Amino acid sequence: MHIVFFGDQHLDSLGGAQVSMRLQREFLERAGHTVTVVAPKMHGSRVPSGSHGGAYIDLPSMPITLDREYSMTWPGRATDRFLDKAMTRRPTVDLVHVQADFWGAFIGHRYAQRHGIPVVHTMHNRVDVGIAAVTPLHRPVLAVLNAWRHRAMRGIGEPVRGVDGWSFLRGLAAGASAVTAPSTHFARRLEQHDVFPRVDVIWNGIDDDLRAQTLAARPAAREPGRPRFVWLGRMSPEKRLLPFLDAFVAAGIDAELEIIGGGGQRAAAEKIVRGHDGVRFAGRLTYPQTLERIAAADALVQTSIGFETQGMTPFEAATLGTPSVICDPDIAAELGGGLWAVPDAGATASGRELEARRLAALAEALRLAASDIAAGTAPTPVPEVAEAFRQSSRTAAMVEVYERVLTGADAG
Protein backbone atom coordinates (compact mmCIF):
# COMPACT_ATOMS: atom_id res chain seq x y z
CA MET A 1 0.00 0.00 0.00
CA HIS A 2 0.95 3.65 -0.40
CA ILE A 3 -0.34 5.60 2.61
CA VAL A 4 -0.14 9.39 2.92
CA PHE A 5 0.16 10.80 6.45
CA PHE A 6 -1.09 14.33 7.13
CA GLY A 7 0.15 16.11 10.27
CA ASP A 8 -0.26 19.55 11.80
CA GLN A 9 3.49 19.73 12.44
CA HIS A 10 6.62 18.49 10.69
CA LEU A 11 7.69 15.11 12.03
CA ASP A 12 11.15 16.44 12.90
CA SER A 13 9.60 18.91 15.36
CA LEU A 14 9.11 18.08 19.04
CA GLY A 15 5.96 16.34 20.23
CA GLY A 16 4.42 12.98 21.11
CA ALA A 17 2.28 12.78 17.97
CA GLN A 18 5.38 13.42 15.85
CA VAL A 19 7.31 10.67 17.63
CA SER A 20 4.41 8.28 17.08
CA MET A 21 4.07 9.13 13.39
CA ARG A 22 7.81 8.70 12.78
CA LEU A 23 7.64 5.23 14.32
CA GLN A 24 4.51 4.34 12.36
CA ARG A 25 6.20 5.34 9.11
CA GLU A 26 9.34 3.33 9.91
CA PHE A 27 7.46 0.16 10.82
CA LEU A 28 5.03 0.41 7.90
CA GLU A 29 7.98 0.65 5.54
CA ARG A 30 9.67 -2.30 7.25
CA ALA A 31 6.48 -4.23 6.47
CA GLY A 32 6.83 -3.35 2.77
CA HIS A 33 4.46 -0.39 2.49
CA THR A 34 5.22 3.12 1.19
CA VAL A 35 4.52 6.19 3.32
CA THR A 36 4.49 9.83 2.28
CA VAL A 37 4.35 12.48 5.03
CA VAL A 38 2.66 15.83 4.33
CA ALA A 39 3.14 18.60 6.91
CA PRO A 40 4.14 22.27 7.20
CA LYS A 41 7.75 23.17 6.48
CA MET A 42 9.88 23.85 9.57
CA HIS A 43 11.65 27.14 10.27
CA GLY A 44 14.41 28.25 12.61
CA SER A 45 17.60 26.57 13.74
CA ARG A 46 16.31 22.98 13.72
CA VAL A 47 15.25 22.81 10.07
CA PRO A 48 15.96 19.26 8.82
CA SER A 49 18.61 18.96 6.13
CA GLY A 50 16.72 16.58 3.82
CA SER A 51 13.29 15.27 2.83
CA HIS A 52 13.88 11.70 4.04
CA GLY A 53 14.44 10.30 0.58
CA GLY A 54 11.64 12.33 -0.96
CA ALA A 55 9.04 10.82 1.39
CA TYR A 56 8.37 14.17 3.13
CA ILE A 57 6.39 16.87 1.36
CA ASP A 58 7.01 20.14 3.20
CA LEU A 59 4.14 22.54 2.55
CA PRO A 60 4.69 26.32 2.42
CA SER A 61 4.19 27.57 5.98
CA MET A 62 4.62 30.33 8.53
CA PRO A 63 6.14 29.99 12.02
CA ILE A 64 3.60 30.30 14.84
CA THR A 65 5.78 30.12 17.99
CA LEU A 66 8.54 32.43 19.17
CA ASP A 67 11.15 29.67 18.99
CA ARG A 68 10.00 28.91 15.39
CA GLU A 69 9.70 25.23 16.31
CA TYR A 70 6.11 25.00 15.09
CA SER A 71 4.44 26.32 11.96
CA MET A 72 1.16 26.28 10.09
CA THR A 73 0.02 25.97 6.49
CA TRP A 74 -3.12 27.71 5.36
CA PRO A 75 -5.63 25.23 3.88
CA GLY A 76 -6.81 26.60 0.56
CA ARG A 77 -6.49 26.35 -3.20
CA ALA A 78 -2.86 27.48 -3.33
CA THR A 79 -1.87 24.71 -0.90
CA ASP A 80 -4.03 22.22 -2.81
CA ARG A 81 -2.20 23.05 -6.06
CA PHE A 82 1.24 22.83 -4.43
CA LEU A 83 0.40 19.46 -2.89
CA ASP A 84 -1.12 17.97 -6.04
CA LYS A 85 1.97 18.93 -8.04
CA ALA A 86 4.32 17.48 -5.42
CA MET A 87 2.36 14.23 -5.28
CA THR A 88 2.84 13.63 -9.02
CA ARG A 89 6.39 12.55 -8.09
CA ARG A 90 5.09 9.90 -5.68
CA PRO A 91 3.42 6.51 -6.37
CA THR A 92 -0.35 6.15 -6.74
CA VAL A 93 -2.02 6.67 -3.35
CA ASP A 94 -4.17 3.93 -1.82
CA LEU A 95 -5.18 5.57 1.46
CA VAL A 96 -4.95 8.86 3.36
CA HIS A 97 -4.21 8.69 7.09
CA VAL A 98 -4.98 12.01 8.77
CA GLN A 99 -3.21 12.40 12.12
CA ALA A 100 -3.89 16.08 12.61
CA ASP A 101 -6.46 18.21 14.41
CA PHE A 102 -6.31 21.56 12.64
CA TRP A 103 -4.88 22.75 9.30
CA GLY A 104 -3.24 19.38 8.59
CA ALA A 105 -6.62 17.69 8.96
CA PHE A 106 -8.32 20.17 6.65
CA ILE A 107 -5.59 19.78 4.00
CA GLY A 108 -5.65 15.99 4.24
CA HIS A 109 -9.41 15.65 3.91
CA ARG A 110 -9.44 18.10 1.00
CA TYR A 111 -6.76 16.07 -0.77
CA ALA A 112 -8.65 12.81 -0.23
CA GLN A 113 -11.91 14.28 -1.50
CA ARG A 114 -10.28 15.71 -4.66
CA HIS A 115 -8.80 12.34 -5.56
CA GLY A 116 -11.50 9.98 -4.28
CA ILE A 117 -9.23 8.31 -1.72
CA PRO A 118 -10.57 6.77 1.54
CA VAL A 119 -9.49 8.31 4.85
CA VAL A 120 -8.51 6.85 8.21
CA HIS A 121 -8.44 9.59 10.86
CA THR A 122 -6.52 9.21 14.13
CA MET A 123 -7.76 11.57 16.84
CA HIS A 124 -4.78 12.70 18.94
CA ASN A 125 -6.23 15.72 20.74
CA ARG A 126 -8.89 16.61 23.31
CA VAL A 127 -9.37 19.95 21.58
CA ASP A 128 -11.77 21.37 24.19
CA VAL A 129 -9.54 20.60 27.19
CA GLY A 130 -6.33 21.70 25.47
CA ILE A 131 -7.67 25.08 24.40
CA ALA A 132 -9.36 25.70 27.77
CA ALA A 133 -5.99 25.09 29.48
CA VAL A 134 -4.19 27.82 27.56
CA THR A 135 -6.80 30.57 27.21
CA PRO A 136 -9.82 31.85 29.18
CA LEU A 137 -11.40 32.66 25.80
CA HIS A 138 -11.73 29.02 24.84
CA ARG A 139 -15.42 29.23 23.91
CA PRO A 140 -15.02 31.95 21.27
CA VAL A 141 -11.82 30.25 20.07
CA LEU A 142 -13.72 26.98 19.59
CA ALA A 143 -16.49 28.83 17.77
CA VAL A 144 -13.92 30.31 15.38
CA LEU A 145 -12.28 26.91 14.87
CA ASN A 146 -15.63 25.34 14.03
CA ALA A 147 -16.38 28.09 11.51
CA TRP A 148 -12.93 27.61 9.97
CA ARG A 149 -13.41 23.84 9.82
CA HIS A 150 -16.85 24.22 8.23
CA ARG A 151 -15.48 26.52 5.53
CA ALA A 152 -12.26 24.58 4.84
CA MET A 153 -14.10 21.22 4.65
CA ARG A 154 -17.23 22.37 2.86
CA GLY A 155 -18.73 19.49 0.88
CA ILE A 156 -16.79 16.77 2.74
CA GLY A 157 -19.11 14.28 4.44
CA GLU A 158 -22.32 15.36 6.10
CA PRO A 159 -22.26 19.02 7.24
CA VAL A 160 -21.72 19.38 10.99
CA ARG A 161 -22.80 22.49 12.87
CA GLY A 162 -21.82 23.40 16.42
CA VAL A 163 -19.42 25.56 18.41
CA ASP A 164 -17.86 23.22 20.99
CA GLY A 165 -14.89 20.84 20.88
CA TRP A 166 -16.94 17.75 20.15
CA SER A 167 -18.63 19.45 17.20
CA PHE A 168 -15.17 20.26 15.87
CA LEU A 169 -14.04 16.63 16.09
CA ARG A 170 -17.38 15.45 14.70
CA GLY A 171 -16.79 17.63 11.66
CA LEU A 172 -13.28 16.24 11.16
CA ALA A 173 -14.57 12.68 11.29
CA ALA A 174 -17.39 13.36 8.79
CA GLY A 175 -15.17 12.52 5.81
CA ALA A 176 -13.49 9.45 7.32
CA SER A 177 -14.12 5.77 6.64
CA ALA A 178 -12.56 4.81 9.98
CA VAL A 179 -11.51 6.66 13.13
CA THR A 180 -8.89 5.47 15.59
CA ALA A 181 -7.87 6.71 19.04
CA PRO A 182 -4.75 5.96 21.12
CA SER A 183 -6.65 4.92 24.27
CA THR A 184 -9.82 3.17 25.34
CA HIS A 185 -11.05 6.09 27.44
CA PHE A 186 -10.69 8.58 24.57
CA ALA A 187 -12.30 6.20 22.07
CA ARG A 188 -15.33 5.72 24.31
CA ARG A 189 -15.68 9.49 24.80
CA LEU A 190 -15.58 10.01 21.04
CA GLU A 191 -18.35 7.44 20.63
CA GLN A 192 -20.42 8.89 23.48
CA HIS A 193 -20.28 12.34 21.86
CA ASP A 194 -21.27 10.93 18.44
CA VAL A 195 -17.95 11.79 16.81
CA PHE A 196 -17.92 8.38 15.09
CA PRO A 197 -20.06 5.24 15.59
CA ARG A 198 -17.16 2.83 16.30
CA VAL A 199 -13.67 4.04 17.16
CA ASP A 200 -10.79 1.58 16.93
CA VAL A 201 -8.37 1.67 19.88
CA ILE A 202 -4.75 1.54 18.72
CA TRP A 203 -2.16 2.70 21.24
CA ASN A 204 0.83 4.71 20.15
CA GLY A 205 3.87 2.46 20.51
CA ILE A 206 7.53 2.26 21.40
CA ASP A 207 10.32 1.30 19.01
CA ASP A 208 10.87 -2.46 19.51
CA ASP A 209 14.62 -2.30 18.86
CA LEU A 210 15.23 0.80 20.94
CA ARG A 211 13.27 -0.69 23.83
CA ALA A 212 15.44 -3.81 23.71
CA GLN A 213 18.63 -1.74 23.58
CA THR A 214 17.52 0.46 26.47
CA LEU A 215 16.64 -2.52 28.64
CA ALA A 216 19.92 -4.25 27.80
CA ALA A 217 21.92 -1.17 28.84
CA ARG A 218 20.08 -0.74 32.15
CA PRO A 219 21.73 -2.23 35.25
CA ALA A 220 20.06 -5.44 36.42
CA ALA A 221 19.46 -3.89 39.85
CA ARG A 222 19.24 -0.26 40.89
CA GLU A 223 21.68 0.90 43.53
CA PRO A 224 19.99 1.90 46.80
CA GLY A 225 19.85 5.60 47.51
CA ARG A 226 17.57 8.57 47.13
CA PRO A 227 14.46 7.81 45.07
CA ARG A 228 14.76 9.16 41.55
CA PHE A 229 11.69 10.70 39.90
CA VAL A 230 11.45 11.89 36.31
CA TRP A 231 8.88 14.26 34.76
CA LEU A 232 8.86 14.95 31.04
CA GLY A 233 6.77 16.90 28.60
CA ARG A 234 5.96 20.30 27.21
CA MET A 235 6.17 23.01 29.85
CA SER A 236 2.69 24.45 29.32
CA PRO A 237 -0.40 24.76 31.56
CA GLU A 238 -2.26 21.65 30.44
CA LYS A 239 0.70 19.46 31.48
CA ARG A 240 0.49 20.86 35.06
CA LEU A 241 4.22 21.12 35.68
CA LEU A 242 3.95 24.07 38.07
CA PRO A 243 1.34 22.44 40.36
CA PHE A 244 3.48 19.31 40.36
CA LEU A 245 6.56 21.22 41.51
CA ASP A 246 4.49 22.91 44.24
CA ALA A 247 3.40 19.43 45.37
CA PHE A 248 6.95 18.08 45.18
CA VAL A 249 8.21 20.85 47.45
CA ALA A 250 5.23 20.45 49.79
CA ALA A 251 5.82 16.69 50.02
CA GLY A 252 9.14 17.35 51.76
CA ILE A 253 10.68 14.11 50.48
CA ASP A 254 14.39 13.40 50.19
CA ALA A 255 14.42 12.54 46.49
CA GLU A 256 16.00 13.45 43.18
CA LEU A 257 13.90 14.89 40.38
CA GLU A 258 14.84 15.26 36.73
CA ILE A 259 12.64 17.43 34.51
CA ILE A 260 12.92 16.80 30.77
CA GLY A 261 11.50 19.11 28.12
CA GLY A 262 11.09 22.76 27.31
CA GLY A 263 8.46 25.42 26.96
CA GLY A 264 7.18 28.76 28.16
CA GLN A 265 6.86 27.81 31.84
CA ARG A 266 10.48 26.86 32.41
CA ALA A 267 11.45 30.10 34.18
CA ALA A 268 8.46 29.84 36.51
CA ALA A 269 9.27 26.18 37.17
CA GLU A 270 12.88 26.94 38.04
CA LYS A 271 11.72 29.65 40.45
CA ILE A 272 9.50 27.22 42.40
CA VAL A 273 12.35 24.77 43.10
CA ARG A 274 15.21 27.26 43.34
CA GLY A 275 17.52 26.14 46.15
CA HIS A 276 15.82 22.73 46.40
CA ASP A 277 18.49 20.05 46.48
CA GLY A 278 18.31 17.30 43.88
CA VAL A 279 16.13 18.97 41.20
CA ARG A 280 17.67 19.08 37.72
CA PHE A 281 16.35 20.56 34.48
CA ALA A 282 17.71 18.44 31.62
CA GLY A 283 16.17 20.46 28.80
CA ARG A 284 15.15 18.80 25.54
CA LEU A 285 16.63 15.36 24.94
CA THR A 286 16.53 12.97 22.00
CA TYR A 287 14.05 10.10 22.03
CA PRO A 288 16.73 7.47 22.88
CA GLN A 289 18.14 9.69 25.64
CA THR A 290 14.66 10.20 27.09
CA LEU A 291 13.99 6.46 27.18
CA GLU A 292 17.33 5.93 28.94
CA ARG A 293 16.34 8.46 31.63
CA ILE A 294 12.94 6.81 32.10
CA ALA A 295 14.54 3.38 32.43
CA ALA A 296 17.06 4.70 34.97
CA ALA A 297 14.42 6.37 37.16
CA ASP A 298 12.62 4.78 40.09
CA ALA A 299 9.33 6.39 39.06
CA LEU A 300 7.89 8.58 36.33
CA VAL A 301 5.40 11.31 37.27
CA GLN A 302 2.54 12.13 34.90
CA THR A 303 0.53 15.15 36.06
CA SER A 304 -1.94 16.32 33.39
CA ILE A 305 -5.62 15.63 34.06
CA GLY A 306 -8.29 15.16 31.40
CA PHE A 307 -6.07 16.39 28.58
CA GLU A 308 -4.10 13.37 27.38
CA THR A 309 -5.74 11.15 24.80
CA GLN A 310 -3.25 8.48 25.73
CA GLY A 311 -0.37 9.90 27.71
CA MET A 312 2.54 8.05 26.12
CA THR A 313 5.10 8.54 28.87
CA PRO A 314 3.52 6.20 31.49
CA PHE A 315 3.23 3.50 28.82
CA GLU A 316 6.85 3.98 27.80
CA ALA A 317 7.79 3.77 31.48
CA ALA A 318 5.75 0.59 32.01
CA THR A 319 7.34 -0.98 28.94
CA LEU A 320 10.77 -0.21 30.42
CA GLY A 321 9.85 -1.57 33.86
CA THR A 322 9.47 1.81 35.59
CA PRO A 323 6.29 2.45 37.65
CA SER A 324 4.48 5.80 37.50
CA VAL A 325 2.71 8.31 39.71
CA ILE A 326 -0.49 9.08 37.75
CA CYS A 327 -2.86 12.01 38.29
CA ASP A 328 -5.36 11.19 35.52
CA PRO A 329 -7.74 8.38 36.60
CA ASP A 330 -8.43 7.40 32.96
CA ILE A 331 -4.74 6.80 32.28
CA ALA A 332 -4.35 4.90 35.55
CA ALA A 333 -7.22 2.61 34.55
CA GLU A 334 -5.75 2.08 31.07
CA LEU A 335 -2.40 0.97 32.51
CA GLY A 336 -4.13 -1.52 34.78
CA GLY A 337 -1.49 -1.55 37.53
CA GLY A 338 2.14 -0.87 38.35
CA LEU A 339 1.51 2.66 39.55
CA TRP A 340 0.61 5.02 42.36
CA ALA A 341 -2.78 6.56 41.47
CA VAL A 342 -3.38 10.05 42.85
CA PRO A 343 -6.93 10.16 44.30
CA ASP A 344 -9.38 12.13 42.16
CA ALA A 345 -10.21 15.38 43.97
CA GLY A 346 -12.62 16.73 41.38
CA ALA A 347 -15.99 15.35 42.49
CA THR A 348 -17.02 17.92 45.10
CA ALA A 349 -14.72 20.90 44.58
CA SER A 350 -13.91 23.57 42.02
CA GLY A 351 -11.60 26.51 41.46
CA ARG A 352 -8.95 27.14 44.08
CA GLU A 353 -10.35 24.51 46.43
CA LEU A 354 -10.06 21.86 43.71
CA GLU A 355 -6.46 22.79 42.93
CA ALA A 356 -5.55 22.81 46.62
CA ARG A 357 -7.02 19.32 47.03
CA ARG A 358 -5.23 18.07 43.95
CA LEU A 359 -1.93 19.47 45.19
CA ALA A 360 -2.36 17.83 48.62
CA ALA A 361 -3.30 14.49 47.04
CA LEU A 362 -0.30 14.58 44.71
CA ALA A 363 2.06 15.48 47.57
CA GLU A 364 0.77 12.50 49.57
CA ALA A 365 1.16 10.18 46.56
CA LEU A 366 4.76 11.35 46.14
CA ARG A 367 5.46 10.63 49.82
CA LEU A 368 3.99 7.14 49.44
CA ALA A 369 5.98 6.49 46.27
CA ALA A 370 9.24 7.66 47.84
CA SER A 371 8.58 5.45 50.89
CA ASP A 372 7.78 2.38 48.76
CA ILE A 373 10.85 2.90 46.59
CA ALA A 374 13.12 3.23 49.62
CA ALA A 375 11.59 0.09 51.14
CA GLY A 376 11.93 -1.90 47.93
CA THR A 377 8.15 -2.37 47.64
CA ALA A 378 7.42 -0.25 44.56
CA PRO A 379 4.70 -1.70 42.29
CA THR A 380 5.68 -3.59 39.14
CA PRO A 381 4.21 -2.55 35.76
CA VAL A 382 1.82 -5.00 34.12
CA PRO A 383 3.79 -7.29 31.72
CA GLU A 384 0.98 -7.32 29.13
CA VAL A 385 1.42 -3.58 28.61
CA ALA A 386 4.99 -4.11 27.37
CA GLU A 387 3.82 -6.56 24.73
CA ALA A 388 0.83 -4.52 23.58
CA PHE A 389 2.85 -1.29 23.40
CA ARG A 390 5.50 -2.52 20.94
CA GLN A 391 5.32 -0.55 17.68
CA SER A 392 5.37 -3.73 15.57
CA SER A 393 2.11 -4.87 17.19
CA ARG A 394 0.59 -1.40 16.84
CA THR A 395 1.48 -1.27 13.13
CA ALA A 396 -0.07 -4.71 12.55
CA ALA A 397 -3.28 -3.49 14.21
CA MET A 398 -3.37 -0.35 12.06
CA VAL A 399 -2.77 -2.33 8.85
CA GLU A 400 -5.88 -4.35 9.71
CA VAL A 401 -7.86 -1.09 9.81
CA TYR A 402 -6.36 0.01 6.48
CA GLU A 403 -7.28 -3.30 4.84
CA ARG A 404 -10.80 -3.19 6.26
CA VAL A 405 -11.31 0.28 4.77
CA LEU A 406 -9.86 -0.63 1.38
CA THR A 407 -12.00 -3.75 1.07
CA GLY A 408 -15.12 -1.70 1.78
CA ALA A 409 -15.93 -3.28 5.13
CA ASP A 410 -16.23 0.25 6.57
CA ALA A 411 -18.87 2.32 4.81
CA GLY A 412 -17.95 5.57 6.64
C-alpha atoms as one frame of an Amber mdcrd trajectory, in Angstrom:
protein
   0.000   0.000   0.000   0.946   3.650  -0.404  -0.337   5.596   2.613  -0.137
   9.387   2.919   0.155  10.803   6.449  -1.085  14.327   7.133   0.148  16.111
  10.268  -0.260  19.553  11.799   3.492  19.729  12.437   6.619  18.493  10.686
   7.689  15.109  12.029  11.149  16.436  12.903   9.601  18.906  15.358   9.108
  18.081  19.037   5.955  16.338  20.226   4.419  12.983  21.112   2.279  12.779
  17.968   5.375  13.421  15.847   7.309  10.667  17.633   4.407   8.282  17.084
   4.073   9.134  13.391   7.812   8.699  12.778   7.637   5.230  14.319   4.508
   4.345  12.360   6.201   5.342   9.114   9.336   3.330   9.909   7.460   0.161
  10.817   5.034   0.410   7.905   7.977   0.652   5.536   9.672  -2.300   7.252
   6.478  -4.230   6.469   6.827  -3.353   2.773   4.457  -0.387   2.489   5.223
   3.121   1.188   4.523   6.188   3.323   4.494   9.832   2.282   4.346  12.478
   5.025   2.664  15.825   4.327   3.136  18.599   6.910   4.138  22.273   7.199
   7.752  23.172   6.482   9.875  23.847   9.574  11.646  27.138  10.273  14.408
  28.252  12.607  17.596  26.570  13.740  16.305  22.984  13.718  15.247  22.814
  10.068  15.959  19.259   8.815  18.605  18.958   6.129  16.718  16.581   3.818
  13.293  15.270   2.834  13.878  11.701   4.040  14.439  10.300   0.578  11.642
  12.331  -0.958   9.042  10.821   1.389   8.369  14.170   3.126   6.393  16.872
   1.358   7.009  20.139   3.203   4.142  22.541   2.554   4.687  26.323   2.424
   4.192  27.566   5.977   4.617  30.331   8.527   6.141  29.986  12.024   3.598
  30.303  14.842   5.780  30.125  17.987   8.543  32.428  19.169  11.155  29.666
  18.986  10.001  28.909  15.392   9.702  25.225  16.308   6.112  25.001  15.094
   4.438  26.317  11.958   1.155  26.277  10.090   0.023  25.968   6.494  -3.125
  27.709   5.355  -5.632  25.228   3.883  -6.805  26.597   0.560  -6.490  26.354
  -3.201  -2.857  27.478  -3.328  -1.869  24.710  -0.900  -4.030  22.222  -2.810
  -2.202  23.051  -6.062   1.241  22.834  -4.425   0.404  19.461  -2.887  -1.117
  17.973  -6.039   1.969  18.929  -8.036   4.316  17.478  -5.418   2.356  14.233
  -5.281   2.842  13.631  -9.021   6.390  12.552  -8.091   5.086   9.898  -5.682
   3.417   6.507  -6.373  -0.351   6.153  -6.739  -2.016   6.668  -3.354  -4.169
   3.934  -1.817  -5.177   5.571   1.455  -4.950   8.858   3.362  -4.213   8.689
   7.093  -4.980  12.014   8.774  -3.207  12.401  12.122  -3.891  16.081  12.613
  -6.457  18.208  14.408  -6.314  21.561  12.643  -4.880  22.754   9.302  -3.239
  19.384   8.591  -6.618  17.691   8.959  -8.321  20.168   6.651  -5.593  19.779
   4.001  -5.655  15.986   4.239  -9.411  15.645   3.908  -9.437  18.105   1.003
  -6.761  16.065  -0.773  -8.650  12.808  -0.229 -11.907  14.279  -1.498 -10.284
  15.705  -4.658  -8.804  12.336  -5.564 -11.505   9.978  -4.283  -9.234   8.308
  -1.717 -10.567   6.775   1.537  -9.494   8.313   4.851  -8.507   6.849   8.208
  -8.440   9.586  10.856  -6.521   9.212  14.126  -7.756  11.570  16.840  -4.784
  12.695  18.941  -6.226  15.720  20.735  -8.886  16.610  23.315  -9.374  19.950
  21.584 -11.770  21.365  24.186  -9.543  20.600  27.188  -6.335  21.700  25.473
  -7.675  25.081  24.397  -9.356  25.702  27.770  -5.994  25.091  29.475  -4.189
  27.817  27.560  -6.795  30.572  27.206  -9.821  31.852  29.182 -11.400  32.655
  25.799 -11.727  29.016  24.845 -15.415  29.227  23.915 -15.019  31.946  21.266
 -11.816  30.247  20.070 -13.720  26.982  19.590 -16.489  28.827  17.772 -13.917
  30.310  15.378 -12.281  26.912  14.873 -15.631  25.339  14.027 -16.382  28.091
  11.515 -12.930  27.609   9.966 -13.410  23.842   9.822 -16.849  24.222   8.227
 -15.479  26.517   5.533 -12.260  24.576   4.841 -14.100  21.219   4.653 -17.229
  22.368   2.863 -18.733  19.487   0.878 -16.788  16.769   2.739 -19.107  14.283
   4.437 -22.319  15.364   6.097 -22.258  19.022   7.235 -21.719  19.384  10.993
 -22.799  22.491  12.875 -21.818  23.404  16.422 -19.415  25.561  18.407 -17.857
  23.217  20.986 -14.890  20.844  20.881 -16.940  17.745  20.151 -18.627  19.452
  17.201 -15.173  20.257  15.867 -14.043  16.633  16.094 -17.380  15.447  14.702
 -16.788  17.628  11.657 -13.276  16.245  11.160 -14.574  12.678  11.286 -17.385
  13.360   8.787 -15.173  12.517   5.808 -13.494   9.451   7.323 -14.118   5.768
   6.638 -12.564   4.807   9.983 -11.512   6.658  13.130  -8.894   5.469  15.590
  -7.868   6.711  19.041  -4.752   5.965  21.118  -6.648   4.916  24.269  -9.817
   3.165  25.338 -11.046   6.086  27.438 -10.695   8.582  24.567 -12.301   6.200
  22.072 -15.326   5.721  24.314 -15.685   9.494  24.801 -15.584  10.009  21.037
 -18.353   7.443  20.629 -20.421   8.888  23.478 -20.285  12.338  21.865 -21.274
  10.927  18.440 -17.950  11.786  16.813 -17.924   8.376  15.093 -20.061   5.237
  15.595 -17.165   2.826  16.298 -13.673   4.044  17.158 -10.787   1.582  16.932
  -8.375   1.672  19.876  -4.750   1.542  18.724  -2.158   2.695  21.237   0.831
   4.713  20.148   3.869   2.463  20.510   7.529   2.263  21.405  10.323   1.297
  19.013  10.871  -2.455  19.515  14.617  -2.301  18.856  15.230   0.802  20.937
  13.273  -0.686  23.829  15.441  -3.811  23.712  18.634  -1.741  23.581  17.520
   0.456  26.475  16.638  -2.518  28.642  19.924  -4.248  27.799  21.915  -1.171
  28.844  20.081  -0.743  32.150  21.733  -2.235  35.253  20.063  -5.440  36.422
  19.457  -3.891  39.845  19.239  -0.261  40.890  21.678   0.904  43.531  19.988
   1.902  46.805  19.851   5.604  47.514  17.568   8.574  47.134  14.457   7.806
  45.073  14.764   9.155  41.545  11.694  10.696  39.902  11.453  11.892  36.315
   8.878  14.255  34.756   8.860  14.950  31.043   6.769  16.898  28.597   5.962
  20.296  27.207   6.168  23.012  29.855   2.690  24.450  29.315  -0.398  24.764
  31.559  -2.262  21.647  30.435   0.703  19.462  31.478   0.487  20.861  35.061
   4.223  21.125  35.684   3.953  24.074  38.072   1.342  22.444  40.362   3.480
  19.308  40.359   6.557  21.223  41.515   4.492  22.913  44.238   3.399  19.427
  45.370   6.953  18.077  45.180   8.212  20.853  47.451   5.229  20.451  49.795
   5.816  16.685  50.024   9.140  17.346  51.758  10.679  14.111  50.485  14.393
  13.404  50.188  14.422  12.538  46.494  16.002  13.448  43.181  13.896  14.886
  40.377  14.838  15.255  36.735  12.635  17.431  34.510  12.922  16.803  30.769
  11.499  19.112  28.116  11.092  22.762  27.311   8.456  25.422  26.960   7.182
  28.764  28.162   6.857  27.809  31.836  10.483  26.864  32.408  11.453  30.104
  34.182   8.461  29.838  36.511   9.272  26.184  37.167  12.881  26.941  38.044
  11.718  29.650  40.451   9.499  27.215  42.398  12.349  24.774  43.104  15.211
  27.258  43.342  17.518  26.140  46.151  15.824  22.730  46.403  18.487  20.050
  46.480  18.309  17.299  43.879  16.134  18.966  41.200  17.672  19.078  37.722
  16.348  20.556  34.480  17.714  18.438  31.624  16.167  20.457  28.800  15.150
  18.799  25.541  16.630  15.357  24.938  16.535  12.975  21.999  14.047  10.100
  22.026  16.731   7.470  22.879  18.139   9.693  25.644  14.660  10.197  27.085
  13.990   6.460  27.179  17.328   5.933  28.938  16.343   8.462  31.626  12.945
   6.808  32.105  14.538   3.377  32.427  17.060   4.696  34.972  14.425   6.370
  37.161  12.616   4.775  40.085   9.330   6.392  39.062   7.893   8.579  36.327
   5.401  11.311  37.270   2.540  12.135  34.901   0.529  15.145  36.056  -1.938
  16.324  33.393  -5.625  15.634  34.064  -8.291  15.159  31.401  -6.065  16.389
  28.576  -4.095  13.366  27.377  -5.744  11.155  24.799  -3.246   8.479  25.726
  -0.369   9.902  27.705   2.541   8.051  26.117   5.098   8.539  28.874   3.524
   6.196  31.485   3.227   3.497  28.815   6.854   3.983  27.803   7.788   3.769
  31.484   5.754   0.587  32.008   7.342  -0.978  28.941  10.770  -0.213  30.423
   9.849  -1.568  33.856   9.467   1.815  35.589   6.293   2.451  37.652   4.476
   5.796  37.502   2.712   8.310  39.713  -0.487   9.079  37.755  -2.859  12.011
  38.289  -5.358  11.189  35.523  -7.743   8.377  36.597  -8.426   7.397  32.964
  -4.742   6.795  32.279  -4.352   4.904  35.553  -7.222   2.611  34.546  -5.749
   2.080  31.068  -2.399   0.967  32.512  -4.132  -1.523  34.784  -1.495  -1.546
  37.531   2.138  -0.873  38.350   1.508   2.659  39.551   0.609   5.018  42.363
  -2.777   6.561  41.466  -3.381  10.050  42.847  -6.929  10.160  44.300  -9.378
  12.132  42.159 -10.208  15.379  43.975 -12.623  16.725  41.383 -15.991  15.346
  42.486 -17.017  17.919  45.096 -14.722  20.905  44.585 -13.909  23.569  42.015
 -11.597  26.509  41.459  -8.952  27.143  44.083 -10.347  24.507  46.435 -10.056
  21.861  43.714  -6.462  22.789  42.927  -5.548  22.813  46.619  -7.021  19.318
  47.034  -5.229  18.070  43.953  -1.929  19.474  45.193  -2.363  17.829  48.616
  -3.300  14.488  47.038  -0.305  14.580  44.708   2.058  15.478  47.565   0.765
  12.498  49.573   1.156  10.177  46.557   4.756  11.351  46.137   5.458  10.628
  49.817   3.995   7.139  49.439   5.982   6.488  46.266   9.240   7.661  47.841
   8.582   5.451  50.888   7.776   2.381  48.761  10.851   2.895  46.586  13.124
   3.229  49.623  11.591   0.087  51.141  11.933  -1.900  47.933   8.152  -2.374
  47.644   7.425  -0.250  44.557   4.697  -1.697  42.291   5.676  -3.589  39.138
   4.208  -2.550  35.756   1.816  -5.002  34.120   3.789  -7.293  31.720   0.982
  -7.323  29.134   1.425  -3.577  28.606   4.989  -4.110  27.372   3.816  -6.565
  24.729   0.830  -4.518  23.575   2.852  -1.287  23.404   5.500  -2.525  20.938
   5.320  -0.552  17.684   5.368  -3.727  15.572   2.113  -4.866  17.189   0.585
  -1.399  16.835   1.477  -1.272  13.133  -0.073  -4.707  12.552  -3.283  -3.489
  14.207  -3.365  -0.348  12.056  -2.769  -2.329   8.852  -5.883  -4.349   9.714
  -7.858  -1.092   9.810  -6.359   0.006   6.477  -7.284  -3.299   4.838 -10.802
  -3.187   6.259 -11.315   0.276   4.768  -9.856  -0.626   1.384 -11.996  -3.749
   1.067 -15.116  -1.705   1.783 -15.928  -3.285   5.127 -16.232   0.247   6.567
 -18.870   2.318   4.814 -17.953   5.565   6.645
